[in-house]
């Protein structure tokens, strides 16, 4: 009876005081809350990356179920949110587009950070567990991958008529039909580098043993470089050489290939369609080296499995990402 009386009272007020009735009925019917404006959205690709954030109680403050997402968007009280996109360019692009278009959130001022693990190069300074804050996002898939007459892996650039706008044949960042290369916003990149300057990276004896196997440094560092995005898993010096060739061509020698992953191009290409490409950062921890260790062949690695330091790479990527987020929140970056 009490509930009925309350409900009748609210309806009665609607007749004489519509604004009071509207507010009261909204409370009774649990209408959706105001549009949320996340300050940061962290993008993870698969369960280990996702769980590195969900175990933190601070992200249990708010959860939004958004159509098009594998996982809910979980947020802390400061407006920092995390979700899982699924692996690969397509899943990343679908997730980012779903976030941009959903009416429950406004991402016009949101900074998107891809945070996860990546394959690295066999260069002396690139120890397992190192973290790259990427300055370029490059496509692996476009162009022509083929077997040469000498039976070696080879690559040729896509033809100009296939991608470029008129008069922009040699500028691979100015295309309409294909997404080939994106330069990360220099101001945002510099902010991230500055914010992470004093981050202490973790290390493990297992990772150091792998470093010794690959003859690279045993001390993880934070560096910048270009990441190349491809959905196929590859390994070997021939493919690494092709990756270096692609990055050099698409950036006109401005960038150096340093790591490879599967989602970043989908992220930034989707954001670009909505004028938000300058809101993107890519932070990647090195979990493995994309060539076989000395004395091993590519086929042997595929049969026995690659040598990974995934947990260390993820932990260090999270440490750097958190430092960048902290700077974003307290320095009021715009």
C-alpha positions as CSV (number, residue, x, y, z in Angstrom):
1,X,0.0,0.0,0.0
2,X,2.8,2.5,0.9
3,X,4.4,2.0,-2.5
4,X,1.1,2.6,-4.2
5,X,0.5,5.8,-2.3
6,X,3.9,7.1,-3.2
7,X,3.4,6.3,-6.9
8,X,0.0,8.0,-6.9
9,X,1.5,11.0,-5.2
10,X,4.2,11.3,-7.9
11,X,1.6,11.0,-10.7
12,X,-0.5,13.6,-9.0
13,X,2.4,16.0,-8.9
14,X,2.8,15.5,-12.7
15,X,-0.4,17.3,-13.3
16,X,0.5,20.5,-11.6
17,X,4.3,20.4,-11.3
18,X,5.8,18.6,-14.4
19,X,9.4,19.3,-13.6
20,X,9.1,17.7,-10.1
21,X,7.3,14.7,-11.7
22,X,10.0,14.2,-14.3
23,X,12.8,14.1,-11.7
24,X,10.9,11.8,-9.4
25,X,9.8,9.4,-12.2
26,X,13.4,9.2,-13.4
27,X,14.5,8.0,-10.0
28,X,11.7,5.4,-9.9
29,X,12.3,4.0,-13.4
30,X,16.2,4.0,-13.1
31,X,16.7,5.9,-16.2
32,X,20.4,6.0,-17.6
33,X,22.8,8.3,-15.8
34,X,24.5,11.2,-17.5
35,X,27.0,10.7,-20.3
36,X,30.4,9.8,-19.0
37,X,33.6,11.4,-20.3
38,X,36.6,9.1,-19.6
39,X,39.9,10.8,-19.3
40,X,41.8,7.7,-20.4
41,X,40.8,4.4,-22.0
42,X,43.4,1.6,-21.8
43,X,43.1,-1.0,-24.6
44,X,44.2,-4.5,-23.8
45,X,44.1,-7.3,-26.4
46,X,43.6,-10.7,-24.7
47,X,43.0,-12.1,-21.2
48,X,46.5,-11.9,-19.6
49,X,46.7,-8.2,-20.5
50,X,43.1,-7.6,-19.4
51,X,43.6,-9.4,-16.1
52,X,46.7,-7.3,-15.3
53,X,44.2,-4.4,-14.8
54,X,41.0,-6.2,-13.5
55,X,42.8,-7.5,-10.4
56,X,43.2,-3.9,-9.2
57,X,40.2,-3.1,-7.1
58,X,40.2,0.6,-8.1
59,X,38.8,-0.4,-11.5
60,X,35.7,-2.0,-9.9
61,X,34.3,1.5,-9.2
62,X,32.1,1.6,-12.4
63,X,31.3,-0.9,-15.2
64,X,29.6,-0.1,-18.5
65,X,28.3,-2.7,-20.9
66,X,28.8,-1.3,-24.4
67,X,27.5,-3.0,-27.6
68,X,30.3,-4.2,-29.7
69,X,32.7,-4.9,-26.9
70,X,33.9,-8.3,-25.7
71,X,34.3,-7.0,-22.1
72,X,32.7,-4.2,-20.1
73,X,34.4,-0.9,-19.9
74,X,35.6,-0.9,-16.3
75,X,36.6,2.5,-14.7
76,X,38.0,3.9,-11.5
77,X,36.8,7.0,-9.7
78,X,39.2,9.3,-11.7
79,X,37.7,8.4,-15.1
80,X,40.4,6.0,-16.1
81,X,38.8,3.0,-17.9
82,X,40.0,-0.3,-19.3
83,X,38.6,-2.8,-21.8
84,X,39.7,-5.8,-23.8
85,X,39.5,-5.5,-27.6
86,X,40.3,-9.0,-28.7
87,X,43.4,-9.7,-30.8
88,X,44.0,-8.4,-34.3
89,X,43.4,-5.2,-36.3
90,X,39.7,-6.0,-37.0
91,X,38.8,-6.6,-33.4
92,X,40.7,-3.5,-32.3
93,X,39.0,-1.3,-34.9
94,X,35.5,-2.6,-34.1
95,X,36.0,-2.0,-30.4
96,X,37.4,1.5,-30.8
97,X,34.6,2.4,-33.2
98,X,32.0,1.0,-30.7
99,X,33.5,3.2,-28.0
100,X,33.6,6.3,-30.1
101,X,30.0,5.9,-31.3
102,X,28.3,4.7,-28.0
103,X,25.9,7.4,-26.6
104,X,26.7,6.5,-23.0
105,X,30.2,8.0,-23.3
106,X,31.9,11.1,-24.8
107,X,35.5,10.4,-25.9
108,X,36.2,13.7,-27.6
109,X,38.8,14.5,-25.0
110,X,39.8,10.9,-24.1
111,X,43.3,9.7,-24.5
112,X,43.4,6.1,-25.8
113,X,46.4,4.0,-24.7
114,X,47.1,0.6,-26.2
115,X,49.0,-1.2,-23.4
116,X,50.3,-4.8,-23.8
117,X,53.1,-7.1,-25.0
118,X,54.9,-7.2,-28.4
119,X,57.6,-9.1,-30.3
120,X,61.0,-7.4,-30.4
121,X,64.0,-7.2,-32.6
122,X,67.4,-8.9,-32.1
123,X,69.2,-5.7,-31.3
124,X,71.7,-5.3,-28.5
125,X,69.8,-2.7,-26.5
126,X,66.4,-4.4,-26.7
127,X,66.3,-6.7,-23.7
128,X,63.3,-8.8,-22.9
129,X,61.0,-6.8,-20.7
130,X,61.9,-3.5,-22.3
131,X,59.1,-1.1,-23.1
132,X,58.6,0.9,-26.2
133,X,56.5,4.1,-26.4
134,X,55.8,3.9,-30.1
135,X,56.3,7.0,-32.3
136,X,54.9,5.4,-35.5
137,X,52.2,2.8,-36.2
138,X,52.9,1.0,-39.4
139,X,51.0,-1.6,-41.5
140,X,52.6,-4.9,-42.3
141,X,49.8,-6.4,-44.5
142,X,49.5,-4.0,-47.4
143,X,51.9,-4.2,-50.4
144,X,53.0,-7.5,-51.8
145,X,54.6,-10.3,-49.8
146,X,56.0,-13.0,-52.0
147,X,58.7,-15.6,-52.5
148,X,61.5,-14.3,-54.8
149,X,63.1,-16.2,-57.6
150,X,65.9,-17.0,-55.2
151,X,63.4,-18.6,-52.9
152,X,63.7,-15.9,-50.2
153,X,60.9,-13.9,-48.6
154,X,60.4,-10.6,-50.3
155,X,58.1,-7.5,-50.3
156,X,57.1,-4.8,-52.7
157,X,55.2,-1.6,-51.9
158,X,51.6,-1.1,-53.0
159,X,51.1,0.8,-56.2
160,X,50.4,4.5,-56.0
161,X,47.0,4.1,-57.7
162,X,46.0,1.6,-55.1
163,X,46.1,4.0,-52.2
164,X,47.2,7.6,-52.6
165,X,45.3,10.8,-53.1
166,X,46.2,12.9,-56.1
167,X,49.7,14.3,-55.9
168,X,50.6,12.3,-52.7
169,X,52.1,9.2,-54.3
170,X,55.2,9.2,-52.1
171,X,53.4,10.2,-48.9
172,X,52.3,7.0,-47.3
173,X,50.6,8.8,-44.4
174,X,48.2,10.6,-46.8
175,X,46.0,7.9,-48.2
176,X,42.3,7.3,-48.5
177,X,41.9,3.7,-49.5
178,X,44.5,2.0,-47.2
179,X,45.9,2.6,-43.8
180,X,49.6,2.4,-44.1
181,X,51.4,4.7,-41.6
182,X,50.4,6.9,-38.7
183,X,52.8,9.2,-36.8
184,X,51.9,9.4,-33.1
185,X,51.1,12.9,-31.9
186,X,54.6,14.3,-31.0
187,X,53.3,16.4,-28.1
188,X,51.5,13.3,-26.6
189,X,54.5,11.1,-27.3
190,X,56.9,13.6,-25.6
191,X,54.6,13.8,-22.6
192,X,54.6,10.0,-22.2
193,X,58.4,9.8,-22.5
194,X,58.8,12.5,-19.9
195,X,56.3,10.9,-17.6
196,X,58.0,7.5,-17.7
197,X,61.6,8.7,-17.3
198,X,61.9,7.6,-13.7
199,X,59.9,4.4,-13.9
200,X,61.8,1.4,-12.5
201,X,61.3,-1.7,-14.7
202,X,61.1,-5.2,-13.3
203,X,63.5,-8.0,-14.4
204,X,63.7,-11.7,-13.8
205,X,66.5,-14.3,-13.9
206,X,64.5,-16.2,-16.5
207,X,64.4,-13.2,-18.8
208,X,68.1,-12.6,-18.3
209,X,68.8,-16.1,-19.4
210,X,66.8,-15.6,-22.6
211,X,68.7,-12.3,-23.1
212,X,71.9,-14.2,-22.9
213,X,70.6,-16.8,-25.3
214,X,69.8,-14.0,-27.8
215,X,73.0,-12.0,-27.1
216,X,71.1,-8.9,-26.2
217,X,71.2,-6.6,-23.2
218,X,70.0,-8.1,-19.9
219,X,68.7,-4.7,-18.6
220,X,65.2,-3.6,-19.7
221,X,64.9,0.0,-20.8
222,X,62.2,2.4,-21.9
223,X,62.6,3.5,-25.5
224,X,60.8,4.9,-28.5
225,X,60.4,3.3,-31.9
226,X,58.0,2.2,-34.6
227,X,55.6,-0.7,-34.1
228,X,54.4,-2.7,-37.1
229,X,50.9,-4.3,-37.0
230,X,50.1,-7.6,-38.6
231,X,47.6,-10.3,-37.8
232,X,49.8,-13.3,-38.9
233,X,52.5,-14.6,-36.5
234,X,55.9,-14.6,-38.1
235,X,59.5,-15.2,-37.1
236,X,62.8,-15.0,-38.8
237,X,65.5,-12.7,-40.1
238,X,64.0,-12.4,-43.5
239,X,60.7,-11.1,-42.1
240,X,62.5,-8.8,-39.8
241,X,64.4,-7.3,-42.7
242,X,61.1,-6.8,-44.6
243,X,59.7,-5.1,-41.5
244,X,62.7,-2.7,-41.4
245,X,62.2,-2.0,-45.1
246,X,58.5,-1.2,-44.7
247,X,59.1,1.1,-41.8
248,X,61.9,2.9,-43.6
249,X,59.8,3.4,-46.7
250,X,56.6,4.5,-45.1
251,X,58.2,7.0,-42.7
252,X,60.8,8.2,-45.2
253,X,63.6,7.1,-42.9
254,X,62.2,9.0,-39.9
255,X,61.5,5.8,-37.8
256,X,63.2,2.6,-36.8
257,X,61.4,-0.7,-36.6
258,X,61.5,-2.0,-33.0
259,X,58.5,-4.1,-32.2
260,X,55.5,-5.9,-33.7
261,X,52.0,-6.5,-32.5
262,X,48.5,-7.2,-33.8
263,X,46.2,-4.3,-32.8
264,X,47.7,-0.8,-33.0
265,X,46.9,0.0,-36.6
266,X,43.3,-1.0,-36.1
267,X,43.1,1.3,-33.0
268,X,44.5,4.4,-34.6
269,X,42.9,3.9,-38.0
270,X,39.5,3.8,-36.4
271,X,40.3,6.9,-34.3
272,X,41.5,8.7,-37.4
273,X,38.1,8.3,-39.1
274,X,36.6,10.4,-36.3
275,X,39.4,13.0,-36.1
276,X,40.9,11.5,-32.9
277,X,44.2,10.0,-34.2
278,X,46.1,12.6,-32.1
279,X,44.5,11.1,-28.9
280,X,46.4,7.8,-29.2
281,X,49.4,6.2,-27.5
282,X,50.9,2.8,-28.0
283,X,52.9,1.3,-25.1
284,X,54.4,-2.2,-25.6
285,X,56.5,-4.5,-23.5
286,X,58.9,-6.9,-25.3
287,X,57.9,-10.5,-24.5
288,X,59.9,-12.3,-27.2
289,X,62.4,-11.9,-30.0
290,X,61.1,-12.3,-33.5
291,X,64.1,-14.4,-34.8
292,X,65.2,-17.8,-33.7
293,X,67.9,-18.0,-31.0
294,X,71.4,-18.9,-32.4
295,X,71.5,-22.5,-33.5
296,X,67.8,-22.8,-34.1
297,X,65.7,-22.6,-37.3
298,X,62.3,-21.0,-37.8
299,X,60.7,-24.4,-38.2
300,X,62.2,-25.7,-35.0
301,X,60.7,-22.7,-33.1
302,X,57.3,-23.3,-34.6
303,X,57.4,-27.0,-33.5
304,X,58.7,-26.4,-30.0
305,X,57.2,-23.0,-29.3
306,X,58.8,-19.5,-29.0
307,X,60.7,-18.3,-26.0
308,X,58.7,-15.9,-24.0
309,X,59.0,-13.5,-21.1
310,X,55.3,-12.5,-21.3
311,X,54.6,-11.8,-17.6
312,X,57.6,-9.5,-17.3
313,X,56.7,-7.7,-20.5
314,X,53.1,-7.2,-19.3
315,X,54.2,-6.0,-15.9
316,X,56.6,-3.4,-17.3
317,X,54.0,-2.2,-19.9
318,X,51.6,-1.7,-17.0
319,X,54.2,0.2,-15.0
320,X,54.9,2.6,-17.8
321,X,51.2,3.0,-18.7
322,X,50.4,3.9,-15.1
323,X,53.1,6.5,-15.0
324,X,51.7,8.1,-18.1
325,X,48.2,8.0,-16.8
326,X,49.3,9.6,-13.5
327,X,50.9,12.4,-15.5
328,X,47.8,12.9,-17.6
329,X,45.6,13.2,-14.5
330,X,47.8,15.5,-12.5
331,X,49.3,17.7,-15.2
332,X,45.9,18.2,-16.9
333,X,47.3,17.4,-20.4
334,X,45.2,18.8,-23.3
